[in-house]
Amino acid sequence: MASLKNLAGQTLWYGLSSIAARFIGYLQTPIITYLLQDRAGQAAYGEFSVLYAGISLANILFTYGMETAFFRYASKGEDKQQLFQTAFSSLLVSTFLLSIVFILFRQPLANAIDLSTHPEYITWSVIVIAFDTLSTIPFARLRQEGRPRKYAFVRISGIVLNLILTVFFLYFSQQYVNHNPDTAYAHWFLSHSKGGLLILPNMAGSILTFLLLFAEWKDFRFEYDKTLWLKLWRYGSPMIIVGLGGMINETMDRVMLERLHTGSIEIAKVAVGIYSANYKIAIFITLFIQAFKMAAEPFFFNQSNDKNAPATYARIMKWFTITLCIAFLFTSLYLDIWQYMVPKSYRSGLAVVPILLFANICLGIYYNLSVWYKITDNMRKGMYITLIGAVITLVLNFAFIPEYGMMACAWATCICYFTMMVLSYFWGKRHFPVPYPVRKIVMYIGMMLLLFGLQQTVNYYLPGSFVLHLISGTALMLVFLTLILTKEKEELKKMPLIGKYL
């Protein structure tokens, strides 16, 4: 129980930081979409979404699994200072070399994503990637040392700056240019698309984040332990494929939607903008998954040698799934409220939200299940699972986007993550058996889907009845919470805060 309390505490802190950081970051969605409501604005947001998908893919290549390898060998008793120096030295050298290569080939890369007139956007994106990469090991050091407060401060600071500069470029700069069209700044501003300018706030946030981590890297000395580096590389390098496959599953749908959409380039970018804005309404599930990942990865490694580890992992899975189900219902039952995160011109994509919410439940369970290949050093098995998911994503999107557009993207994401979840469960049973309460987990997910279906029925027969939708959603949420209280009462009694009320 003590270890679970520790994980819960760590998840709470990472959760609070992630919630605050993501909430501030998600303020960008209504801000950007409300400031970019016309078709040109939607296209600009779509352009930014494609650029950001590229940044996410490149981040995997730049970090090549070094963060996960750092956690693994820290738990194995390697000298932590030597481990830090070797990992950071490796990323410093590789980041410098890869940045040069990407900048040298910025024009072909810009041509590939229909930005041939703005190769500088590739350079700006590389700067974002470089500073994000250099922050990876200092952030890992904070997580390994169990310092979520500092982690929260740094993350939130970078995102606040990002948000401030986003408002500056999209609103104040536009107002200034409207009143001063002949100034040098106005000519510079008008020479760029708003989608491209949104990279600059990200760049500033990444640089600030790295500088705020100064205390974590100020003792850095270029020390390269070849033997240790080879261990890190052998363990972490499959994460390149795992990560790239994961990013393909997570972001390639936007790239393919732009490429395979049957309309003009502008219409395709509009579709990407609408899809990306609605994707972000699935905020509560992604928030918890992110918080859990931050706390769970070092926790799982540290617990791996405990004889009670499988039972601990099983209990974590149960409560993790319950939390995801609550997050799903909290979003889907009150979608009449959450739709206001985006303006009316973007709400044609609301139908993808429940599909993506369920997809993220499958992804969250997969992350939890993936402990087996990380602690048994079977990273290649994880690589194969991710590659299967990537193939599903690519094939389904390629086959169905021309006819079904963004709905094809959402269903491809859902089928991909569901398949990865199932494969990881059955493969993991052979290598690291964990007594997961499968029947109970399936029951909770089934009840969640049933309650969502009932709410959809109410919405269908009583369209436009906001108050009735709110009442029915609240009643159905209470039904699910009552089910949890009934089934888990004895365990809830033992929990701090909650237990004293039971």
N, C-alpha and C positions, 0 to 999 in steps of 0.2 A: 504493500500500500504506500510506503514511503516513496518508493521510486515513481509510482504513478502520481503522487502528489507533486513530486519534483517536476515531472514532465508537464503536469497540468499547470504548475506555476510558470515554467518556462514558456509553455504555449500561450498562457494568458498574457505574459509580457510581450512576447513576439506578436501575439494576436492584437494587443492594444496598439503596438507600434505599427503593425501592418494595417489595422483598421484605420488608425489616424492617417498613416501615410497614403493608404489606398483611397481613403475618403477624400483627402485633399487632392490626390491625383485624379479621383473620379469626378471631382468638381470640374475638372477640365472637360469632361464629356458634355455636361449641359452648357458650360461656358462656350466651348468650341462650337457645339452644334447650334446653339441659339445665336451665336455670332456668324455662323456660316449656314444659314437656312436656305439660301437660294441654290440653284443647281450648280453654279460655279463653286459655291462654298462646299457643297456636298462632294463635288469632284475633288476639291483641294483636300478635304478630310480623307477621302479615299486614297489620294496620292500619299499623304502622310502615313496612312495605315500600311500601305505597301512598303514604304521606306522603313517603317518601324519593324515590320516583319523581317526585312533584310537584316536589320541591326540585331534582332533576336537570333537569327540563324548564325550570323558572324560571331556573336558572343560565344557560342558553343565551340567554334573552331579556335577562337583565341584562348579560351580557358582549358580546353582539352582534358576535362575531368580532374584537374589539379585540386579543386576544392574537396571533392569526395575522397580523393586519395589522401589529402591532408588529414581529414577526420579519421580515416581508416588507420593510418600509421600513428596518429596521436594516441588512438585507443590501444595500439600494440606496444606502447611504451617507448617509442622512439624519442630521442632527445628533442624536446619541443622547439628549442631555439635553433638547432641545426635543421630541423624540419621546416621551420618558417623561412630561414635564410635560403635553403635550397629551392623550396617551392616558389618563393617570391623572385629569386634570381632567374629561375626558369621562365616565369611569366614575363618578367621585365625584358629579357632578351627576345623572346618569341613575339611579344607585342610590338616591339620596335621593328622587327623584320617584317612581320605580317602587315603592319601599318604602311610601311614603305611600298610593299607589293600592291596593296589595295589602292593606294594613292596614285601609283604609277599607271594602274589600269582603270582609273576612275572614269575615263571616257567610254570604254567598252561596257563597263558596268552600268553607267548612266543610260547608254543606248538600250541596254537589255530591259530596262524598266520604263522606257518611254520618257526619259529625262535628258535627252541628248543635249539640250541647250543649257543644262544646269549641272555640269559635272562637279561643281563645287559642293553640291549636296552630298555627294559620295565622300568627299574630304571631311565635311562636317560630321557625317555619320561615323567615319573612322575614328575621329577624335572622341566621340561619345563612347564607342566600343573600347578604345584604348584605356580611357580612364575607368570605365566600368570593370575592365579586366584587372587593372592594377589595384582596384579596391577589393577584389575577390578574396585574397588571402588575409588581408587585415580584417575583413568582415568575418571570415572563418575563424580567425584568432579570437574575436569577441565571442562568437558562438561557442567555441571550444572551452573558453574560460568562463562561460556562463555569465555574460555581462549584457543582458538584454536591454538595460536602461540606456547604455551608451549606444547600442545598436539602434534603438528607437530614435534617439536624438539625431544621430547622423542621417538616418533614412528620411526622417520627417523634414529636416533642414533642407536637404537636396530637393525634395519634392515641393516644398513651399516656394523655393526660389524658382523652380520650374513653372509653378502655377502663376506666380507674380509676373514673370517674363512672358508667359503665354497671353495673359490679359494685356500686358504692355504692347505686344506686337499686333494682336488681333483687334484691340479696341483703341487704345490711346494713340498708337502709331497711325492707325487708319484715320482717326480724327485729326491728328496733326497734318497728315498728308493732304486730307481734304481741304484744309484751310491754308496750307503752304505748299502748293503743288510744284513750285519752281525751285525748291531747296535741293541741295545735294542729297540730303537724307530721303526726300520724297522720290527722287530719281532712283536711288538705290532700293528703296522699299518696293517701288512699283516694278522694278526689274525682276523681282522674285515672286513666286507663287506663295500663297499663304501656307500651303502644305509644306513647302520647303523651309519657310521661316520657322515653322514649329520645331524644327530640329535644333535651333539655337537655344531655346529654353532647356531642352534635354541636355545639350552640351554643357551649359552653365551649371545645371544640377549635378551632372557627373563629376565635373571638376571640383565643385564645392565639396561633394561627398568625399572625394579622395583627400582633399586638404584637411577636412575635419577628422579623418582617420590618421592624422600625422603621428599621434601618440602610439599608434599600433605599428607604424613602419619606420619611425625615427631611428630605431636601433638597427636598421637594416645595414648589413655589410655584404658585399658580393662574395658569397661563399658557396661553392658548388661541390657537393658530395656526390661523386659519380654513382657510387653504389646505391645510395639512398634515392637519387634521382631515377635510376633504372627501376627501382621498386615502385616509385610513384608513377612512372610512365606505364609500366606493365599493368598496374592496377587501374589507372585512370584513363588510359588511351581508349578502351572500348566505350568510355563515356562520350567520346566524340561522335560515334555512331548513335549511341543512345540519345544523346542530346540533339543531334541533327535530326534524327528520326522524330524525337519529341517535338521539336520546333516545326518540322514538316506537318505533323499532326495538328499542331496548335495554330500555326500561322500561314501555311502554304495555301489554305483555302482562299484567303484574301487575294493572294497573287494569282491563283488559278481563276478565281471569279472575275478578276480584271481581264485576264487573257482569253477566257473561254466564253465570256458573255457575248450574246448574239448582237447586242446593240453597238453603237459607236463607242470610241474610246471614252468620251465624256460620260455617256450613259453608264458604261462599265464602272468608271470611277465613282459615279454617284451610287451605284449598287454596293460597291465596296464600302463607301462611307456609311450608308444606311446599315449594312450588316455589322460593321465594326462598332458603331454606336450602340446597337442593340445587344451585341456580344457582351458589352461592359455592364449591362443591367444584371448579369449573373454575378453581381459583386460579392454577395455574402458567402456563397460557396467558395469562390476563388480566394476570398479573404481568409477563411478558416484553413483552407488547404495550404496556403502560403505560410500562415502562422505555424501550422502543425509541422510542415517541412523544416522550417527554421529550427524548431526545438527537437524534432524527432530524430533527425539524422545523427547528430552527436549522441543523443540518448540511446538509440538502438545499438550503435557501436559499443558504447560503454557498458550496456547491459548484456552484450552477446555472450559473455563467459559465465553469466549467472545461470544456475541450474533451473531456476524458475522463469527464465526468459521467455520460453514459448507461451506459458500461461499469461505472463504479463502482456505479451504482444496480442494475445487473443482478446483480453479485456480492453486493451486500447482500441482494437479494431471495432469492437461492439459500440463503444461510446463515441468513437469517431464517426461511425456510420449513423448513429442516432443524431448526432449534431448536424451532419450533412443533410439528413432528411428534414430536420427542423428548418435549416437554411433554405432548402428547396421550397418547402411550404410557405415560409415567410415571404419569399419572393413571388412564387407563382400564384398564391391565393390573394395577394394584394397587388397584382400586376396593374390594376386600375390606378394605383398610386405611383408605382415605380415607372410607369410609362412617361411621367412628367420629367424624368431625367433627360429626355430628349424632346425637341420640339415636334409639332404635329407632322412636319414634312419628313421626319425620320421614322414615324411610327408604323409605316407599312411593313417594317421588318419585325414587329413584335412577336409574330408567330414563331420565330426561331428561338425565343428566350427559353420556354420550357424544355425544348429539345436540348439546348446547350446546358441548361441547369442539370438535367439528368446525365448528360455526357460528362459533366464535371464531377458528379457523384462517382461515376465509374472511374474517372481519372484519380480522384482522391483515394478510393479503395485500392486502386492499382499502386499508388505511391506507398500505401501502407503495406501491401503485400510484397512490394519489391525488396523488403528487408532481407528476404531469404538469399537473393543472389549477391547482395552487398556484403553480408557478414560471412558468407561461405566462399567469398572470392570467386564467384561465378559470374563476373561482369559480362562475359560473352553471352551467357544465356539471356541476360537482360537486353543485350544488344539485339539478339535475334527477335525477341518479343517486340521491341520497338520497331525493328525493320518490317515486321509483319504488319504492324499498325500503319507504318508509313505507306506501304504498298496499298493497303485498303483505302487510305486517304486519297492517294493519287488516282487510283483506278476509279473509285466512286465519283470523285469530283470531275475527272475527265469525262466519264460516261454521262453524268446527269446534269452538270452545270448548264450546258447549252439549252436544256429544256426547262429545268426547274430553278435555276439561278441560286439565290442564297439559301433556299430550303435544302438544296442538294448539299451545300456546304455543312449545314447544321446536322443533317442526318448522317453524312459521312463521318463527321467528328464523333457523333454518338456511337455509331457502329464500330468505329476504330477503337475507342476507349473501352467499350464493352468487351470487345474481343481480347484486348490486351489484359483486361482484368481477369477474364476467365482463364486465359492461357497461363498467366502468372500464378493463379491459385492452384491449378492442377499440376503445373510443373514444380511449384514450390513444395507441394505435398511430398514429392519424391526426394527432394534434397534437404529440406529443413521443415519437418512436420510441425505445424502449429495447430492447436485444438480450437480453431475458430468456431464460434457458435453460429454456423451457417444458417440453420433453420430460423433462428431468431432474427438474424440480419435480413434474410429474404422476407420474413414476415413484416418487418418494419418498412422495408422498401416497397413491398406490395401494398401495404396499407397507405403509405404515402401516395403511391400512384392512384389508388382507389379514391382517396380524398380529393386529389387534384382532378380526377375525372368527374367527380360530383360537382366540383366548383365550375368546371367547364360546361357541364349540363345547365347549371343555373345561369351562367353567362349567355348560353345559347338561347334559352327560352325567355330570359329577361334581359335583353341587350339594353345597354345605356342606363341601367338602374344602379348607379354608383353606391347608394346607401345599402341596398339589398346585397350587392356583391360584397361589400365590407362586412355586413352582418354574417352572411353565409361563410365567408372566408375565416372570420374569427371563430365561429362555431366549429368549423372543421379543424382549425388549429387546436382548439381546446380538446376535441376528440382525440387527436394524436398525442397531445401532452398527457391526457388522462390514461391512454394506453401505456405510455412509458412509465408513468407513476405506478400503475397497477403491476406491470411486469417486472419492474426494477426497484420496487419499493425497498426491499431488504438491503440492496446494495446502496441505494440513495441515502438510507439512514446512516450509513457509515461515512458519508462524505461530509467534509467541512462545509459550514454555512447552510447547505441544503438540509443536512441531516437533523439539525436541531428543530426544524419545523415539522419533521415527520415522526 
